[in-house]
């Protein structure tokens, strides 16, 4: 089926912001903070993935039960099996679309953003 796109990485405990190259003549020293928008995407991924897994597990269980000859005694059972197969396919496409949207936005969002510091400067 589909392979999950790369997940946004949460901030590691020992992760440091990028090195700054502030010189003596730079206007403002650069300070960095972990991007709250990127953190929002990490939380979205961690929230959505278990719910999608739960839906997939439930549909897989229903599909396996529907395919069992002990469940259906009539030819109409094949129609339900086909319906559940279609639902599984649509869920896989939906899962891929949602996770790809989050992953693509995380790829385009910087992990660290510069923030202004209010330190005094000799040259205003």
C-alpha positions in Angstrom: 0.0 0.0 0.0 1.3 3.4 1.0 4.4 4.1 3.0 4.1 6.8 5.7 6.1 10.0 4.9 8.8 11.1 7.4 7.3 12.3 10.6 8.3 15.7 12.1 10.9 15.2 14.7 10.2 16.5 18.2 12.8 18.5 20.0 15.4 16.3 21.5 16.5 16.9 25.1 20.1 17.6 24.1 19.3 19.5 20.8 20.8 22.9 20.5 19.8 25.8 18.2 21.9 26.5 15.2 25.2 28.2 15.7 25.1 32.0 15.3 27.7 34.0 13.5 27.2 37.3 15.2 30.1 39.7 14.8 31.0 42.8 16.7 29.2 45.0 14.1 26.0 43.0 13.9 22.9 45.0 14.8 21.2 42.4 17.1 22.6 39.3 18.6 20.7 36.3 17.4 18.8 34.2 20.0 16.9 31.1 18.9 13.8 29.4 20.0 12.2 26.1 18.9 9.5 27.1 16.4 6.0 26.8 17.9 4.5 26.1 14.5 6.9 23.2 14.0 5.9 21.9 17.5 2.3 22.2 16.5 3.0 19.9 13.6 4.7 17.4 15.9 1.7 17.4 18.2 -0.7 17.0 15.2 1.3 14.0 13.9 1.3 12.4 17.4 -2.4 13.0 17.8 -3.5 11.8 14.4 -1.4 8.7 14.0 -2.9 6.6 16.9 -6.4 7.5 15.7 -5.7 6.4 12.2 -4.1 3.2 13.5 -7.1 2.5 15.6 -9.4 2.9 12.5 -7.2 0.7 10.4 -7.1 -2.0 13.1 -10.9 -1.9 13.5 -11.4 -2.2 9.7 -8.9 -5.0 9.5 -10.7 -6.9 12.2 -14.1 -6.4 10.5 -12.6 -7.4 7.2 -11.2 -10.7 8.6 -14.5 -11.5 10.3 -16.4 -10.7 7.1 -14.2 -13.1 5.1 -14.7 -15.9 7.5 -17.1 -18.6 6.3 -18.5 -18.8 9.8 -19.7 -15.2 9.6 -21.7 -15.2 6.4 -23.9 -18.1 5.3 -25.4 -16.4 2.3 -23.9 -15.1 -1.0 -24.8 -11.6 0.1 -21.7 -11.7 2.4 -19.3 -11.1 -0.5 -21.0 -7.7 -1.0 -20.1 -6.7 2.6 -16.5 -8.0 2.1 -16.2 -5.8 -1.0 -17.6 -2.8 0.9 -15.1 -3.2 3.7 -12.3 -3.7 1.2 -13.3 -0.4 -0.4 -13.4 1.3 3.1 -9.9 0.0 3.8 -8.6 1.4 0.5 -10.2 4.8 1.2 -8.8 4.9 4.7 -5.3 4.1 3.4 -5.6 7.0 0.9 -6.9 9.3 3.5 -4.2 8.3 6.0 -1.5 8.9 3.3 -3.0 12.3 2.4 -3.2 13.5 6.0 0.3 12.4 7.0 1.8 13.7 3.8 0.2 17.1 4.4 1.6 17.3 7.9 5.0 16.0 6.7 5.2 18.4 3.8 4.3 21.4 6.0 6.9 20.3 8.6 9.5 20.0 5.8 8.8 23.6 4.8 8.8 24.9 8.4 12.0 25.8 10.1 12.7 24.0 13.4 14.4 27.0 15.0 13.5 30.6 14.5 15.5 33.7 15.5 14.1 36.0 18.2 15.1 39.5 19.0 17.0 40.0 22.3 16.7 43.2 24.2 20.3 43.4 25.1 21.9 46.9 25.1 24.3 47.8 22.3 27.1 50.3 22.1 26.1 51.3 18.6 22.4 52.0 18.1 
